[in-house]
Amino acid sequence: MKPSGRIFSTLWHKPVLYWAFYDWANSAFATTIMAGFFPIFFKQYWSVGDPSLSTFRLGVANSVASFILVLLAPLLGAMGDRGHSRLRFLLGFTVLGVVGSAALYWVQQGAWQWAVVFYVAASIGFWGGLIFYDSLLLDVASPKNYDLVSGFGYGMGYLGGGILFAINVWMTLKPSVFGIADSANAVKISFMMVAVWWSVFSIPLLFGVKEVKSVTPLSIGRLITSAVCELLNTFHQIRRYRALLIFLLAYWLYIDGVNTVIKMAVDYGLSLGFSASSLIVALLLVQCIGFPAAILFGWLGNRYGALGGILIGITVYVSVTIYAVFMHDVSEFYYLAMAIGLVQGGVQSLSRSWFGALVPTERAGEFFGFYNMTGKFASVLGPTLMGVTALLVGTRYSMLSLIVLFVSGSVLLVKAHHAAQ
């Protein structure tokens, strides 16, 4: 079979397609709410006033959600494995994310505290669900196709999230076309549309994918006890997984920078005086470029290995954070958005597939719990670090605080590669 035919048959396999549609579903939250409208609406509608104070509040909100996931992720992953309940946990977190997103519709102007509460709840639903979604990669694909399928998932996320985001942007720019009173109401309706989109397109995965069962299901009491024992055993034997441990340390550092850029880029642009509409266009550029780029990175990883692709992406991120300090024109922000769009999905997808190749299949949920815990623990530091830097020396220089995370993460990533040989 020709390579193109093998790729098509791999990606068009029903479990793979159903699995990838969840990325299409939950990316609506990542684009329309987390990266797009929430930072803008928070600064201009819910938390009006000092831009630096608003940046600090947004950073703390992101960090609170991340810290909660840090505490819960490994235990939840282990419970999902032991109870054959990863799909049920995924459903529960999806419901939390959907409800939190929808609730933002009713938050009144100036009520930034309620906005934070519902945003944190939706973020926990989003990130918590990823623990179980990521681990299901091992159930729908063979090890040789992890890079390809992981990249396809991220590509579907960019496409699905980008389509809804484009519609939402149109609604806010031309609310009268949709019979909406003004742009503020259009943004609120967009939050509700995210909730509907997320729930509808989660159905194929939640009801069409079967997780691999390797142990006998347990009652809830024994499930919790068994999961705790399993975690303690893993901590006790963690030195056996040297390559995996080094990789997690590397991932902890560089993915912090990636996630912080995703969460704080729009707020950063607003603080530099760029218009909200210009920043929305930049986010759309990321989505348009990210769709084919993520799939391309998946193919490159499948063909040549994940290390080179991740290092290329990290190099681009370092260049972006340095250039951002000297940025004065919105056109420069567009150039940076295009650069990020080329590598963002690639770094994320190749990290997921590389980690998947290191973990034992029967403990995928537990280990992906550690994987997501590592990413979220890093995100506790990143947004807060950027927010505190903005308060101390100004927003323009806050991006520079991320460089040390990218560089040190790269060094450890190379060590992880050597350890796995």
RANOR-V60945 format. One record per helix or strand of 3 or more residues. SS is the DSSP state (A for helix, B for strand). FROM is the first residue (numbers start at 1). TO is the last residue. If there is no record, write none. Layout:
SS;FROM;TO / SS;FROM;TO
This chain:
A;3;11 / A;14;46 / A;51;82 / A;86;106 / A;112;135 / A;137;140 / A;143;173 / A;175;178 / A;183;208 / A;220;236 / A;238;240 / A;242;271 / A;276;304 / A;306;325 / A;330;358 / A;361;393 / A;395;420
